[in-house]
């Protein structure tokens, strides 16, 4: 059954606000990744270089080894801080996406089975948010795993290569995220007027 005007307005406002909040957080994540990835690659390569030098002097010159180990940790710190911040952003995205999905389910229950929502942009946005969240969660999980291999005493050249690779979103996912963010800036109509009485 169609929604009463006040219920229609509630869902329209609530869903639009949640979509804007989610896309703002996704944009924050994406912008941080785009801006900081080159510098993080530099830091990872610096860890590799310093760790190799540290291994050479370890057991021969303990003071130099300790200084190099300390420099490795200094180079590692921005990587750790970046991944930690990205994980916090993804956690916030997850909360907002869950709220968006909950409102979608409540709307569907209120409308009843007779009303078709499949052609509504709401369904498309729900799908886009779920996919974007999954991509960000996967990337941060891989980066977290990679970061464990960047510790000075463990780092191998393959770990640097893997970290650099995981810092880059695939072209397909990057395009989908950027397109969705651009669409969201236009504040799309999520609910057709036909749903209101």
Secondary structure, 3 states (H helix, E strand, C coil): CCECHHHHHHHHHHHHHHHHHHHHHHHHHHHHHHHHHHHHHHHHHHHHHHHHHHHHHCCCCHHHHHHHHHHHHHHHHHHHHHHHHHHHHHHHHHHHHHHHHHHHHHHHHHHCCCCCCCCCHHHHHHHHHHHHHHHHHHHHHHHHHHHHCCCCCCCCHHHHHHHHHHCCCCHHHHHHHHHHHHHHHCCCCCCCHHHEC
